[in-house]
Amino acid sequence: MTDDPSNGPSSGLSGTVEGLLESEGLAAAARTLFGERLAIATAFARLLAGSAVERGLIGPREASRVWERHLLNCASVTELIGQGESVIDVGSGAGLPGLVVAITRPDLTVTLVEPLQRRVTWLTEAVEELGLGTTVSVHPGRAEGASAELAPADVVTARAVAPLDRLAGWCLPLVRPGGVLLALKGESVDQEVAAAGPALRELGASSWDVRLCGVGVLPSPTRVVRVVAGSSPLNSSRGGGHRPPTRSRHSARRSRRD
Ligand SMILES: C[S@@+](CC[C@H](N)C(=O)[O-])C[C@H]1O[C@@H](n2cnc3c(N)ncnc32)[C@H](O)[C@@H]1O
């Protein structure tokens, strides 16, 4: 990367993360999702394509697809998060989706849970460098057992951490009653949800469904399993049900409390 920090987001210089955004036709989506926070998102894109690759947090091939695959994919999930809510991001890795959520929505407080020290160090540096210290904290450790140390959150997010049944077992204890787990998933989301049904019931989830985020904004919308935590996490008598995917229009400031 040969980024010149003086180049604005629309400078269109090839070889920069800004140039990448324009050459891939993603500039409009980025402006819609990040708004006035686009400069911070661009600074994070530089970190991802630079030090995160150099230090092995993401693979070298990711440098050329940081926007669509990482920043835009993760930012779209904020349409499912209400104003001022608390968020725990489990298995943050290089801050995905947690740091992107915090960049997109300064009204949220975000805790990044990550067990690998190398990643914790990078995340801590990134939070500092991006000036996000007032809303973001890094919690070193695994999700299992973190409920003893963290206050229950309105929302727990996770991407590419574990299959849904195992993920729910780790994450639902971190969600307040009636709060939600938002699990970003790939194309096989429906099979994964079907397989996880018994575990979700056992964990006391009150409902779950699949949402599509970034519809009409992203080239391919983000698939998110939205699991609502029951009032009693271990009450298996509260049955859940899988509903077909629902379109969810982008509205970064919309409140959706259950
Ligand atoms: C494949 S990476 C995904 C990172 C990031 N969420 C993303 O989408 O790029 C999985 C991450 O989950 C973390 N992880 C694995 N098991 C975990 C656990 N039990 N609790 C919390 N994090 C965990 C790993 O250290 C790693 O950073």
Ligand as a Chemical Component Dictionary entry (heavy atoms), coordinates in Angstrom:
data_LIG
# 
_chem_comp.id                   LIG 
_chem_comp.type                 NON-POLYMER 
_chem_comp.pdbx_formal_charge   0 
_chem_comp.three_letter_code    LIG 
# 
loop_
_chem_comp_atom.comp_id 
_chem_comp_atom.atom_id 
_chem_comp_atom.alt_atom_id 
_chem_comp_atom.type_symbol 
_chem_comp_atom.charge 
_chem_comp_atom.model_Cartn_x 
_chem_comp_atom.model_Cartn_y 
_chem_comp_atom.model_Cartn_z 
_chem_comp_atom.pdbx_ordinal 
LIG C1  C1  C 0  -12.058 -17.104 11.600 1  
LIG S1  S1  S 1  -11.727 -15.881 12.769 2  
LIG C2  C2  C 0  -12.984 -14.675 12.378 3  
LIG C3  C3  C 0  -12.589 -13.319 12.839 4  
LIG C4  C4  C 0  -13.618 -12.229 12.528 5  
LIG N1  N1  N 0  -14.822 -12.397 13.292 6  
LIG C5  C5  C 0  -13.916 -12.168 11.038 7  
LIG O1  O1  O 0  -15.069 -12.314 10.663 8  
LIG O2  O2  O -1 -12.985 -11.950 10.253 9  
LIG C6  C6  C 0  -12.355 -16.592 14.291 10 
LIG C7  C7  C 0  -12.016 -15.747 15.501 11 
LIG O3  O3  O 0  -12.723 -16.271 16.627 12 
LIG C8  C8  C 0  -11.848 -16.333 17.733 13 
LIG N2  N2  N 0  -12.362 -17.375 18.634 14 
LIG C9  C9  C 0  -12.271 -18.718 18.482 15 
LIG N3  N3  N 0  -12.870 -19.352 19.512 16 
LIG C10 C10 C 0  -13.362 -18.387 20.327 17 
LIG C11 C11 C 0  -14.067 -18.395 21.562 18 
LIG N4  N4  N 0  -14.392 -19.538 22.160 19 
LIG N5  N5  N 0  -14.403 -17.216 22.123 20 
LIG C12 C12 C 0  -14.095 -16.052 21.513 21 
LIG N6  N6  N 0  -13.405 -15.976 20.341 22 
LIG C13 C13 C 0  -13.048 -17.127 19.762 23 
LIG C14 C14 C 0  -10.494 -16.638 17.112 24 
LIG O4  O4  O 0  -9.402  -16.291 17.945 25 
LIG C15 C15 C 0  -10.548 -15.797 15.856 26 
LIG O5  O5  O 0  -10.075 -14.482 16.066 27 
# 
loop_
_chem_comp_bond.comp_id 
_chem_comp_bond.atom_id_1 
_chem_comp_bond.atom_id_2 
_chem_comp_bond.value_order 
_chem_comp_bond.pdbx_ordinal 
LIG C1  S1  SING 1  
LIG S1  C2  SING 2  
LIG S1  C6  SING 3  
LIG C2  C3  SING 4  
LIG C3  C4  SING 5  
LIG C4  N1  SING 6  
LIG C4  C5  SING 7  
LIG C5  O1  DOUB 8  
LIG C5  O2  SING 9  
LIG C6  C7  SING 10 
LIG C7  O3  SING 11 
LIG C7  C15 SING 12 
LIG O3  C8  SING 13 
LIG C8  N2  SING 14 
LIG C8  C14 SING 15 
LIG N2  C9  SING 16 
LIG N2  C13 SING 17 
LIG C9  N3  DOUB 18 
LIG N3  C10 SING 19 
LIG C10 C11 SING 20 
LIG C10 C13 DOUB 21 
LIG C11 N4  SING 22 
LIG C11 N5  DOUB 23 
LIG N5  C12 SING 24 
LIG C12 N6  DOUB 25 
LIG N6  C13 SING 26 
LIG C14 O4  SING 27 
LIG C14 C15 SING 28 
LIG C15 O5  SING 29 
# 
